[in-house]
Amino acid sequence: MLNDTILETFRGLLDEARASPDREPEAMTLATAAPDGRVHARIVLLKGVDAQGFRFYTNYESAKGRQLEAHPQVALIFHWKQLREGVQVRVEGRVERLSAAESDAYFATRKRGSQIGAWASHQSEPLPDRETFEARVAEYENRFEGVDVPRPPHWGGYLVRADAIEFWYGARFRLHERVRWELQGDTWTHGLLYP
């Protein structure tokens, strides 16, 4: 569980980022590890944060989904270059799947094209040509014509339960301020780090 100070600090920074010229303030880097230990990173979108943690959604059968199942320790990074002198939030923790009900509720809010794409894409798998994918999109558009698009069974959400968070505030001459929080049992402790 995130404590009130961490949650309020993060939400305040996210609100600042949303008010800034940043086109995608919810973008975050998600780092995962494959079974062989190779580290992978990509950008995903934050779709919710509360005391439980940070939520995002993806294809369970994608490379990232397989990595999350094999090694549920992850890291997130938010980087808001346009805030102040630059702000980062670094998150480390354990990931778990969200309930089917929560994934269904979020999927129902997505634009129809994105819902169709979740059915049509074999995410991370080789694609022989763009026409093959476009044909799959057309196939699912026809299949769900005139009806609501249900959530595919291979698609849903994850919750990152943080056990370490760093708020990194940029400063001139690289004299940054770094505040690191760590969960010790049920208690969050914090301190400063050298830049």
Phi, psi and omega per residue, in radians:
M1 nan 2.293 3.045
L2 -1.316 2.432 3.095
N3 -1.408 2.969 -3.046
D4 -1.076 -0.675 -3.109
T5 -1.129 -0.800 3.123
I6 -1.078 -0.832 -3.087
L7 -1.110 -0.780 3.139
E8 -1.138 -0.690 3.113
T9 -1.107 -0.835 -3.128
F10 -1.099 -0.831 -3.116
R11 -1.088 -0.649 3.099
G12 -1.098 -0.766 3.108
L13 -1.151 -0.715 3.118
L14 -1.098 -0.706 3.081
D15 -1.082 -0.729 3.078
E16 -1.064 -0.752 -3.135
A17 -1.125 -0.667 3.116
R18 -1.155 -0.518 3.130
A19 -1.486 -0.133 -3.114
S20 -1.535 3.057 3.089
P21 -1.242 -0.050 -3.132
D22 -0.984 2.191 -3.080
R23 -1.305 -0.474 -3.133
E24 -2.415 1.300 -3.098
P25 -1.142 -0.323 3.125
E26 -1.492 -0.033 -3.135
A27 -1.185 2.370 3.115
M28 -2.500 2.532 3.036
T29 -1.404 2.277 3.063
L30 -1.946 2.081 3.100
A31 -1.849 2.300 -3.130
T32 -2.291 2.951 3.075
A33 -2.186 2.368 3.065
A34 -1.352 2.889 3.126
P35 -0.970 -0.497 3.127
D36 -1.469 0.051 3.112
G37 1.604 -0.143 3.128
R38 -1.162 2.318 -3.096
V39 -1.598 2.414 3.115
H40 -2.206 2.596 3.100
A41 -2.485 2.552 3.096
R42 -2.751 2.902 3.115
I43 -1.602 2.299 2.985
V44 -2.252 3.017 -3.118
L45 -1.897 2.307 3.019
L46 -1.167 2.256 3.141
K47 -2.085 0.182 3.053
G48 2.915 2.564 3.049
V49 -2.539 2.382 3.054
D50 -2.677 -2.942 -3.097
A51 -1.058 -0.435 3.123
Q52 -1.241 -0.633 -3.116
G53 2.614 -2.694 -3.001
F54 -1.952 2.300 -3.062
R55 -1.953 2.468 2.990
F56 -2.598 2.929 -3.056
Y57 -2.283 2.612 -3.125
T58 -2.901 -3.133 3.055
N59 -1.460 2.092 -3.121
Y60 -1.074 -0.462 -3.065
E61 -1.614 0.013 3.105
S62 -1.253 2.977 3.076
A63 -0.987 -0.747 3.140
K64 -1.128 -0.717 3.113
G65 -1.082 -0.730 3.110
R66 -1.146 -0.673 3.103
Q67 -1.154 -0.685 3.116
L68 -1.105 -0.651 3.120
E69 -1.235 -0.681 -3.080
A70 -1.324 -0.607 -3.052
H71 -2.504 1.564 -2.990
P72 -1.355 0.198 3.014
Q73 -1.553 2.254 -3.076
V74 -2.376 2.954 2.987
A75 -2.328 2.530 3.063
L76 -2.128 2.589 2.980
I77 -2.386 2.206 2.933
F78 -1.764 2.324 3.121
H79 -2.294 1.898 -3.141
W80 -1.898 1.591 -3.063
K81 -1.156 -0.487 -3.021
Q82 -1.566 -0.009 3.082
L83 -1.583 2.257 3.054
R84 0.853 -2.175 3.058
E85 -1.729 0.340 -3.062
G86 1.818 2.377 -3.135
V87 -2.352 2.387 2.977
Q88 -2.164 2.580 2.934
V89 -2.183 2.116 -3.141
R90 -1.873 2.266 -3.092
V91 -2.192 2.349 3.024
E92 -2.197 2.527 3.119
G93 3.005 -2.913 -3.082
R94 -1.890 2.460 -3.111
V95 -1.861 2.568 3.049
E96 -2.521 2.688 3.121
R97 -1.227 2.508 2.988
L98 -1.336 2.847 3.117
S99 -1.153 2.740 3.076
A100 -1.030 -0.671 -3.124
A101 -1.105 -0.731 3.135
E102 -1.203 -0.698 3.093
S103 -1.129 -0.716 3.091
D104 -1.052 -0.781 -3.097
A105 -1.089 -0.757 3.125
Y106 -1.196 -0.761 -3.104
F107 -0.998 -0.639 -3.125
A108 -1.132 -0.358 3.140
T109 -1.549 -0.169 -3.087
R110 -1.281 2.691 3.050
K111 -1.107 2.574 -3.065
R112 -0.985 -0.704 3.124
G113 -1.056 -0.668 3.103
S114 -1.224 -0.624 3.080
Q115 -1.106 -0.789 3.111
I116 -1.089 -0.736 3.131
G117 -1.039 -0.608 3.123
A118 -1.123 -0.554 3.072
W119 -1.365 -0.701 -2.967
A120 -1.375 -0.454 -3.017
S121 -1.597 2.244 2.922
H122 -1.587 1.264 -2.938
Q123 -0.891 2.320 3.102
S124 1.350 -0.071 3.136
E125 -1.544 2.687 3.113
P126 -1.045 2.449 -3.132
L127 -2.090 2.084 -3.072
P128 -1.112 -0.631 3.108
D129 -2.911 2.832 -3.085
R130 -1.114 -0.555 -3.118
E131 -1.072 -0.626 3.120
T132 -1.057 -0.775 3.137
F133 -1.172 -0.771 3.141
E134 -1.071 -0.620 3.089
A135 -1.150 -0.676 3.099
R136 -1.157 -0.696 3.080
V137 -1.046 -0.823 3.132
A138 -1.072 -0.686 3.123
E139 -1.020 -0.791 -3.102
Y140 -1.368 -0.488 3.006
E141 -1.082 -0.727 3.109
N142 -1.194 -0.752 -3.112
R143 -1.025 -0.683 -3.068
F144 -1.837 0.305 3.141
E145 -1.039 2.231 3.066
G146 1.390 0.039 3.128
V147 -2.316 2.819 3.059
D148 -1.165 2.515 3.131
V149 -1.498 2.077 3.107
P150 -1.339 2.807 3.086
R151 -1.239 2.286 3.064
P152 -1.144 2.567 -3.133
P153 -1.141 -0.334 -3.120
H154 -1.639 0.251 -3.046
W155 -2.326 2.379 3.102
G156 3.122 -2.890 -2.983
G157 -1.875 2.839 3.067
Y158 -2.279 2.652 3.037
L159 -2.065 2.214 3.035
V160 -1.675 1.989 3.073
R161 -1.591 1.850 -3.021
A162 -1.271 2.500 2.962
D163 -2.176 -0.033 3.022
A164 -2.689 2.397 3.126
I165 -2.488 2.358 3.058
E166 -2.137 2.278 2.990
F167 -1.756 2.067 -3.038
W168 -2.005 2.071 -3.101
Y169 -1.992 2.061 -3.116
G170 -1.176 2.653 3.110
A171 -2.567 2.814 3.122
R172 -1.061 2.614 3.111
F173 1.076 0.378 3.124
R174 1.072 0.517 3.091
L175 -1.624 0.997 -2.992
H176 -1.169 2.785 3.006
E177 -1.857 2.218 -3.115
R178 -2.192 2.112 3.119
V179 -2.034 2.031 -3.092
R180 -1.928 2.256 3.057
W181 -1.882 2.423 3.080
E182 -2.344 2.433 3.116
L183 -1.523 2.076 3.100
Q184 -2.001 1.777 -3.029
G185 1.185 -2.029 3.103
D186 -1.852 0.135 -3.027
T187 -2.068 2.331 3.051
W188 -1.551 2.297 3.027
T189 -2.083 2.728 -3.125
H190 -2.519 2.784 3.084
G191 -2.876 3.091 -3.131
L192 -1.665 2.662 3.021
L193 -2.082 2.567 2.987
Y194 -1.067 2.558 3.097
P195 -1.256 nan nan
